[in-house]
Amino acid sequence: MFENHLPTAELQALDAAHHMHPFTDGAGLNKKGARVITGASGVWLTDSDGNRILDAMAGLWCVNIGYGRPEMADAAARQINQLSFYNTFFQTTHVPAVTLAAKLAELAPYDLNHAFFANSGSEANDTNLRLVRHYWKAKGKPTKRIVIGRWNGYHGSTMGSASLGGMKFMHEQGGLPIPDVAHIDQPDWWMQGGDSAPDDFGLARARQLEAKIIALGADNVAAFIAEPIQGSGGVIVPPATYWPEIQRICREHNILLIADEVITGFGRTGRWFGSETLDIRPDIMTIAKGMSSGYAPIGASLLSDDVADTINDAGEFNHGYTYAAHPLSAALALENIRILEDDDIVDHVANVAGPYLKEKWEALIDHPLVGDASILGMMGSIRMTPDKASRAKFKADEGTAGYICRERCFANNLVMRHVGDRMVISPPLVITTDEIDMFIARAITSLDETHAKLKADGLMEAAPAG
Ligand SMILES: *Cc1c(COP(=O)(O)O)cnc(C)c1O
């Protein structure tokens, strides 16, 4: 095999010596060596030893159109030859920025007609945090500053976005959350619903928002932020009663609603945006990831007419990123959207690959290790359990079984991620039914091997209830 790179062991040694990985136990990884990914096409990754790996995570929830599309390479070359960079700070704009903003306004539901660009989901959510406070000040309500998020929500990794998120293991490092951020519980019926019916539980969890607003005083609350379907929290599909009640509460208490669509946007749920699938009407939408299918970093806050007009009429908004609406990223986002449209990829999710995957995925509930199998469009999860009937957790630390399963998947040339003892998937939207068959076969093999190892290691014991 032709190799245009150093041997794997040398790359791993250099990686260990010089490269700090995000969300990683550095010493642990450096001891065993990172797997070196050298190429990718469609839903397939290639590693430096020549293995072909089926990527059921679309990179990090982002490669919606699949890897290695030549049209994207051509669009990048065209844009760099035409205009490699210009900023948008000093009363200038450029063609990709204008065209992309107008295209997003056309695609986004309701009157989300205005884009404020960023380079990632984290940055866009930091923008949202400043923007909602600036908005209420402009409206003559400067005390409305608190933003409410959810425990186990994920909104990014900067100081602001990690504070909006509810990942306690992130808050523990670096002294988070920042002031004027509050959290309510997530609508995770399987883990936390106890004896209540899912719909009752969904209502109860939504009403925690109302209780929190009343406790803090509506005059002090600026916004509520949530993912339509939690992604990094484990692909938690909320009970049907949840979102309509959240919507009512935000409206009645005069709180802005921010839908973090960084994962659910650009076709993942079978509509262009998760807000359409779940009938949510946000004032602000965060987008990133599938916006460019990961071909270049880009994100944005999409604002309603009211929010945008209020900000525009309030003088200078002292905020922005050098590379906001970067011409290369914007051109790639536009080409990505063109491919999504011309190849009818959202329809493929809604009517072809989505229903096919749903049938196969939900059938995993028959596996002895699987206690829950949920899926909406092209994002799904399975919960592993030592006892389905009681929805028991393992006695071993949360994440022990998940880690074993992830390792078994990787050994079987399949990428599934684990969130605790949930396995989550978010494949490229272009996955074919044949590839889904291969994916499910590898998933079952990996679950069988995980089950065998858990039994052999005495790890199938259930935690005491409660
Ligand atoms: C990934 C993610 C983010 C953060 O985006 P980055 O591009 O990693 O900064 C924010 N919100 C959600 C829902 C995400 O999944």
The ligand as an SDF file (V2000), in Angstrom:
LIG
                    3D

 15 15  0  0  0  0  0  0  0  0999 V2000
  -21.2440   20.2820   19.3520 C   0  0  0  0  0  0  0  0  0  0  0  0
  -22.2920   21.1220   19.9510 C   0  0  0  0  0  0  0  0  0  0  0  0
  -22.0400   22.4510   20.3110 C   0  0  0  0  0  0  0  0  0  0  0  0
  -20.6660   23.0390   20.2370 C   0  0  0  0  0  0  0  0  0  0  0  0
  -20.2230   23.1690   18.9250 O   0  0  0  0  0  0  0  0  0  0  0  0
  -18.6260   23.2760   18.6590 P   0  0  0  0  0  0  0  0  0  0  0  0
  -18.5750   23.5030   17.1880 O   0  0  0  0  0  0  0  0  0  0  0  0
  -17.9960   22.0130   19.1310 O   0  0  0  0  0  0  0  0  0  0  0  0
  -18.1480   24.4550   19.4280 O   0  0  0  0  0  0  0  0  0  0  0  0
  -23.0800   23.2010   20.7750 C   0  0  0  0  0  0  0  0  0  0  0  0
  -24.3170   22.6940   20.8930 N   0  0  0  0  0  0  0  0  0  0  0  0
  -24.6040   21.4330   20.5730 C   0  0  0  0  0  0  0  0  0  0  0  0
  -26.0000   20.9300   20.7020 C   0  0  0  0  0  0  0  0  0  0  0  0
  -23.6010   20.5910   20.1110 C   0  0  0  0  0  0  0  0  0  0  0  0
  -23.8680   19.3200   19.8200 O   0  0  0  0  0  0  0  0  0  0  0  0
  1  2  1  0
  2  3  1  0
  2 14  2  0
  3  4  1  0
  3 10  2  0
  4  5  1  0
  5  6  1  0
  6  7  2  0
  6  8  1  0
  6  9  1  0
 10 11  1  0
 11 12  2  0
 12 13  1  0
 12 14  1  0
 14 15  1  0
M  END
$$$$
